[in-house]
Amino acid sequence: MLTERQNKLLRIIVEEYVKTASPVGSKALCDELNCSSATIRNEMATLENVGFLEKTHTSSGRVPSEDGYRYYVNNLMKPKEMTGEDMLKLQTLFDNRELVLSDAINKSLEIVSEITNCTSLVLGSSSSINRLKQVEVVPFDNNKVIAIVITDKGHIEHKELNIEDGISVDEVKKVVELINKLLVGTPLDEISAKLEFEIKPRIASYVKSHEALYQVFYNAFSEFSNKSHMHMAGRTNLLNYKEFDNTSKIREILDKFDDDKMVQKIEAEENDINVYIGHENNFDDDVSIIKTKYVVNGEEGTIAIVGPKRMDYEKVVSLLEFIKQNIER
């Protein structure tokens, strides 16, 4: 158990390092703690011995260790009161009744990404929960159309489809009309099977190129069903932090953001707002992830913030609590 002075010292060092990314020396702490430099050095040595502080190679100052951040989050952190401006931006968004819930969540996390200079993610519910509401196609080039799939949860997916020579736009539209007539209300992960057994036999009678068109839509829906709704904002924000000035390291993290399987590891399993520091998360040892699960009308999803280990934990936790409350109200 740390003494009151050691707790205060660790809190100051963590918060100062979060702001500056510079090791904190004893001289900078004397006035704030009303102690001599020697006393501060002794206390810092104690915190280092218990594993909460680390020395750097370039300075005599100290920086928080992963264990130090964990102790800070568990014992010293106090959720930071949101500014009126931040609260107004987010509240205005959630009060906008013209936005479907998924759009409000996505836009709120974009705002949080700007406020925190971190990367934000929304991982939505799986295709088994989302049911087909409508399919639209928009011709935009020779032999190409955009297929737009809208679900009952308000999610929208789109995919560019390449159509073989000799297939007319009218034939494509006939298939879409049949899909909308027979498959609306079907869970996305069941559509491929129904295309095989219900749609394919019917289109053969009045669509000349039925085999090719069936395959195009079968492939598209197979891709949609294997993809959870995911939205990311501030993907390159980590480039702004000193600890990520190593080109190979930042490339490694950005590659993980592009890997759907890695991103899915961020999915939350608990409703509480939880903080995973460094090796505690299974995404990357050099970042921290703060995340929580939300549940609305039976639909589950995850909201998460990914940042450096010296992220402003107090601020991020407060922002996520506010967003979660508004999502689930």
C-alpha positions as CSV (number, residue, x, y, z in Angstrom):
1,M,0.0,0.0,0.0
2,L,1.4,3.4,-1.0
3,T,1.5,6.3,1.4
4,E,-0.7,9.4,0.7
5,R,2.4,11.3,-0.5
6,Q,3.4,8.4,-2.8
7,N,-0.1,8.3,-4.2
8,K,-0.1,12.0,-4.9
9,L,3.4,11.8,-6.4
10,L,2.4,8.9,-8.8
11,R,-0.7,10.8,-9.8
12,I,1.2,13.9,-10.7
13,I,3.9,12.0,-12.6
14,V,1.3,10.1,-14.7
15,E,-0.7,13.2,-15.5
16,E,2.4,15.2,-16.3
17,Y,3.7,12.5,-18.6
18,V,0.4,12.2,-20.3
19,K,0.6,15.9,-21.2
20,T,4.2,16.2,-22.1
21,A,5.6,12.8,-23.0
22,S,8.7,13.9,-21.2
23,P,10.3,12.1,-18.2
24,V,9.4,13.8,-14.9
25,G,12.3,14.9,-12.6
26,S,12.3,15.6,-8.9
27,K,12.9,19.4,-9.2
28,A,9.6,19.9,-11.0
29,L,7.7,18.3,-8.1
30,C,9.3,20.0,-5.1
31,D,6.9,23.0,-5.0
32,E,3.8,21.0,-5.7
33,L,4.5,18.5,-2.9
34,N,6.3,20.9,-0.6
35,C,9.2,18.6,-0.2
36,S,12.9,18.7,-0.8
37,S,14.4,17.3,-4.0
38,A,16.1,14.6,-1.9
39,T,12.8,13.5,-0.4
40,I,11.1,13.4,-3.8
41,R,14.0,11.3,-5.2
42,N,13.6,8.8,-2.4
43,E,9.9,8.5,-3.0
44,M,10.4,8.1,-6.7
45,A,13.0,5.3,-6.0
46,T,10.4,3.6,-3.8
47,L,7.8,3.8,-6.6
48,E,10.4,2.4,-9.0
49,N,11.2,-0.5,-6.7
50,V,7.5,-1.5,-6.5
51,G,7.4,-1.4,-10.3
52,F,5.2,1.8,-10.8
53,L,7.9,4.0,-12.3
54,E,10.7,3.4,-14.9
55,K,13.9,5.2,-15.7
56,T,14.6,6.3,-19.3
57,H,18.0,6.1,-21.0
58,T,17.9,9.8,-22.0
59,S,17.0,11.5,-18.7
60,S,17.3,11.3,-15.0
61,G,13.5,11.6,-14.8
62,R,10.9,8.8,-14.4
63,V,8.0,7.7,-16.5
64,P,5.1,5.5,-15.5
65,S,5.3,1.8,-16.1
66,E,2.3,-0.4,-17.2
67,D,1.8,-1.4,-13.6
68,G,2.0,2.3,-12.7
69,Y,-0.8,3.2,-15.1
70,R,-2.8,0.2,-13.9
71,Y,-2.5,1.4,-10.2
72,Y,-3.4,4.9,-11.3
73,V,-6.5,3.7,-13.2
74,N,-7.6,1.5,-10.3
75,N,-6.9,3.7,-7.4
76,L,-6.1,7.3,-8.3
77,M,-8.1,8.2,-11.4
78,K,-11.2,10.4,-11.1
79,P,-13.4,10.7,-14.2
80,K,-12.9,14.2,-15.7
81,E,-15.8,16.5,-16.0
82,M,-16.6,17.1,-19.7
83,T,-16.4,20.6,-21.1
84,G,-19.6,22.3,-22.0
85,E,-18.5,22.4,-25.6
86,D,-17.8,18.7,-25.8
87,M,-21.1,17.8,-24.1
88,L,-23.0,20.2,-26.4
89,K,-21.5,18.6,-29.6
90,L,-22.4,15.1,-28.5
91,Q,-25.8,15.9,-27.0
92,T,-26.9,17.8,-30.1
93,L,-26.0,14.7,-32.1
94,F,-28.0,12.3,-30.0
95,D,-31.0,14.6,-29.9
96,N,-31.1,14.7,-33.7
97,R,-34.1,12.4,-34.4
98,E,-33.4,12.3,-38.2
99,L,-30.3,10.2,-37.5
100,V,-30.6,6.4,-37.2
101,L,-28.9,5.0,-34.1
102,S,-25.9,3.6,-36.0
103,D,-25.2,6.9,-37.6
104,A,-25.4,8.8,-34.3
105,I,-23.0,6.3,-32.7
106,N,-20.6,6.5,-35.6
107,K,-20.6,10.3,-35.7
108,S,-20.2,10.5,-31.9
109,L,-17.1,8.4,-32.0
110,E,-15.7,10.6,-34.8
111,I,-16.2,13.6,-32.4
112,V,-14.5,11.7,-29.6
113,S,-11.6,10.8,-31.9
114,E,-11.1,14.5,-32.6
115,I,-11.3,15.5,-28.9
116,T,-8.9,12.8,-27.7
117,N,-6.6,12.5,-30.7
118,C,-7.0,8.7,-30.5
119,T,-8.5,6.1,-32.8
120,S,-12.2,5.2,-32.1
121,L,-14.1,2.1,-33.2
122,V,-17.6,0.9,-33.3
123,L,-18.1,-2.8,-33.7
124,G,-21.7,-3.5,-34.4
125,S,-23.9,-6.5,-34.1
126,S,-23.3,-9.6,-36.3
127,S,-25.2,-10.4,-39.4
128,S,-27.4,-12.9,-37.5
129,I,-29.1,-10.0,-35.8
130,N,-29.4,-7.8,-38.8
131,R,-32.3,-8.6,-41.2
132,L,-32.6,-7.5,-44.8
133,K,-34.8,-4.4,-45.3
134,Q,-34.1,-3.5,-48.9
135,V,-31.6,-4.0,-51.7
136,E,-30.9,-1.3,-54.3
137,V,-28.6,-1.2,-57.3
138,V,-27.2,1.9,-58.9
139,P,-25.5,1.7,-62.4
140,F,-22.4,3.8,-62.5
141,D,-20.1,2.5,-65.3
142,N,-20.0,0.0,-68.1
143,N,-20.5,-3.5,-66.6
144,K,-20.6,-2.1,-63.1
145,V,-23.3,-1.4,-60.5
146,I,-23.3,-0.5,-56.8
147,A,-25.4,-2.8,-54.7
148,I,-26.7,-1.2,-51.6
149,V,-28.0,-3.4,-48.7
150,I,-30.1,-1.8,-46.0
151,T,-30.9,-3.7,-42.8
152,D,-33.7,-3.3,-40.3
153,K,-31.2,-1.9,-37.7
154,G,-30.3,1.0,-40.0
155,H,-27.0,-0.4,-41.2
156,I,-26.0,0.2,-44.8
157,E,-23.5,-1.8,-46.7
158,H,-22.5,-1.2,-50.3
159,K,-20.4,-3.1,-52.8
160,E,-19.2,-2.6,-56.3
161,L,-20.4,-5.5,-58.5
162,N,-18.9,-6.4,-61.9
163,I,-21.5,-7.6,-64.4
164,E,-20.5,-9.8,-67.3
165,D,-20.9,-8.5,-70.9
166,G,-24.3,-9.2,-72.3
167,I,-26.2,-8.7,-69.1
168,S,-28.5,-5.8,-69.1
169,V,-29.3,-3.4,-66.3
170,D,-32.9,-4.5,-66.6
171,E,-31.9,-8.1,-65.9
172,V,-30.0,-6.9,-62.8
173,K,-33.1,-5.0,-61.6
174,K,-35.3,-8.0,-62.1
175,V,-33.1,-10.0,-59.8
176,V,-33.1,-7.2,-57.2
177,E,-36.9,-7.0,-57.4
178,L,-37.2,-10.7,-56.7
179,I,-34.8,-10.5,-53.7
180,N,-36.8,-7.6,-52.3
181,K,-40.0,-9.5,-52.8
182,L,-38.9,-12.8,-51.3
183,L,-36.0,-12.1,-48.8
184,V,-36.9,-9.0,-46.9
185,G,-36.9,-9.8,-43.2
186,T,-34.3,-12.6,-43.6
187,P,-31.2,-12.5,-41.4
188,L,-28.2,-11.6,-43.5
189,D,-26.4,-14.8,-42.7
190,E,-29.2,-16.8,-44.1
191,I,-29.6,-15.0,-47.4
192,S,-26.9,-16.9,-49.3
193,A,-28.7,-20.2,-48.6
194,K,-32.1,-18.8,-49.6
195,L,-30.5,-17.4,-52.8
196,E,-29.4,-20.9,-53.6
197,F,-32.7,-22.7,-53.0
198,E,-35.4,-20.0,-53.5
199,I,-34.1,-17.3,-55.8
200,K,-31.9,-19.3,-58.2
201,P,-34.7,-21.6,-59.5
202,R,-37.0,-18.6,-60.2
203,I,-34.7,-16.3,-62.0
204,A,-33.8,-19.0,-64.5
205,S,-37.2,-18.7,-66.1
206,Y,-37.0,-15.1,-67.1
207,V,-33.4,-13.9,-66.8
208,K,-31.2,-15.0,-69.6
209,S,-27.9,-14.8,-67.8
210,H,-29.3,-16.1,-64.5
211,E,-26.3,-18.2,-63.6
212,A,-23.9,-15.3,-63.7
213,L,-26.2,-12.9,-62.0
214,Y,-27.0,-15.4,-59.2
215,Q,-23.2,-15.9,-58.6
216,V,-22.7,-12.1,-58.4
217,F,-25.3,-11.6,-55.7
218,Y,-24.4,-14.9,-53.9
219,N,-20.8,-13.7,-53.5
220,A,-21.9,-10.2,-52.4
221,F,-24.3,-11.5,-49.7
222,S,-21.7,-14.0,-48.5
223,E,-19.3,-11.1,-47.9
224,F,-21.9,-9.1,-46.1
225,S,-22.9,-12.0,-43.8
226,N,-19.2,-12.5,-42.8
227,K,-18.7,-8.9,-41.9
228,S,-19.8,-7.3,-38.7
229,H,-20.7,-3.6,-38.9
230,M,-17.5,-1.7,-38.2
231,H,-16.7,2.0,-38.2
232,M,-13.3,3.5,-37.5
233,A,-12.4,7.2,-37.0
234,G,-9.0,8.8,-36.5
235,R,-7.1,5.8,-37.8
236,T,-3.9,7.7,-38.3
237,N,-4.1,9.8,-35.1
238,L,-1.5,7.7,-33.4
239,L,1.1,9.2,-35.8
240,N,0.8,12.4,-33.7
241,Y,2.4,10.8,-30.6
242,K,6.1,10.7,-29.9
243,E,6.1,7.1,-28.9
244,F,5.0,6.1,-32.4
245,D,7.6,7.9,-34.4
246,N,9.1,4.5,-35.2
247,T,8.0,3.8,-38.8
248,S,8.0,0.1,-38.5
249,K,5.9,0.2,-35.3
250,I,3.3,2.6,-36.6
251,R,3.0,0.5,-39.8
252,E,2.5,-2.6,-37.7
253,I,-0.4,-0.9,-35.8
254,L,-2.0,0.5,-39.0
255,D,-1.8,-3.0,-40.6
256,K,-3.7,-4.4,-37.6
257,F,-6.4,-1.7,-38.1
258,D,-6.7,-3.1,-41.7
259,D,-7.0,-6.7,-40.5
260,D,-10.7,-7.5,-39.7
261,K,-9.7,-10.5,-37.5
262,M,-7.4,-8.3,-35.4
263,V,-10.0,-5.5,-35.1
264,Q,-12.6,-8.0,-33.9
265,K,-10.3,-8.9,-31.0
266,I,-11.2,-5.4,-29.6
267,E,-14.9,-6.5,-29.2
268,A,-16.0,-6.0,-25.6
269,E,-17.4,-8.8,-23.5
270,E,-18.6,-6.8,-20.5
271,N,-21.1,-3.9,-20.1
272,D,-18.8,-1.9,-17.8
273,I,-16.2,0.6,-19.2
274,N,-13.0,-1.3,-19.0
275,V,-9.4,-0.2,-19.5
276,Y,-6.8,-2.6,-21.0
277,I,-3.2,-1.3,-20.8
278,G,-0.4,-2.6,-23.0
279,H,-0.1,-6.4,-22.7
280,E,-3.5,-6.6,-21.1
281,N,-5.2,-6.1,-24.4
282,N,-4.9,-8.8,-27.1
283,F,-4.5,-6.2,-29.9
284,D,-1.0,-4.6,-29.4
285,D,1.3,-4.3,-26.4
286,D,2.2,-0.7,-27.1
287,V,-1.4,0.7,-26.9
288,S,-4.1,1.0,-24.4
289,I,-7.8,0.3,-25.2
290,I,-10.8,1.6,-23.3
291,K,-14.0,-0.1,-24.4
292,T,-17.5,-1.1,-23.4
293,K,-20.5,-3.0,-24.7
294,Y,-23.8,-1.4,-25.5
295,V,-27.2,-3.1,-25.8
296,V,-30.2,-1.4,-27.6
297,N,-33.4,-3.2,-28.5
298,G,-31.6,-6.6,-28.3
299,E,-28.7,-5.3,-30.5
300,E,-25.2,-5.5,-29.1
301,G,-22.1,-3.6,-30.1
302,T,-18.8,-2.3,-28.9
303,I,-17.5,1.2,-28.6
304,A,-13.7,1.5,-28.1
305,I,-10.9,4.0,-28.0
306,V,-7.4,3.0,-28.9
307,G,-4.5,5.2,-27.9
308,P,-1.0,5.3,-26.4
309,K,-0.4,4.0,-23.0
310,R,-0.1,7.6,-21.8
311,M,-3.6,8.5,-23.0
312,D,-5.8,10.7,-20.9
313,Y,-7.7,7.9,-19.2
314,E,-9.9,10.2,-17.1
315,K,-11.1,12.1,-20.1
316,V,-11.7,9.1,-22.3
317,V,-13.6,7.2,-19.6
318,S,-15.9,10.2,-19.1
319,L,-16.6,10.5,-22.8
320,L,-17.4,6.8,-23.2
321,E,-19.7,6.9,-20.2
322,F,-21.6,9.8,-21.7
323,I,-21.9,8.1,-25.1
324,K,-23.0,4.8,-23.6
325,Q,-25.7,6.5,-21.5
326,N,-27.1,8.3,-24.6
327,I,-27.0,5.1,-26.7
328,E,-28.9,3.1,-24.1
329,R,-31.3,5.7,-22.8
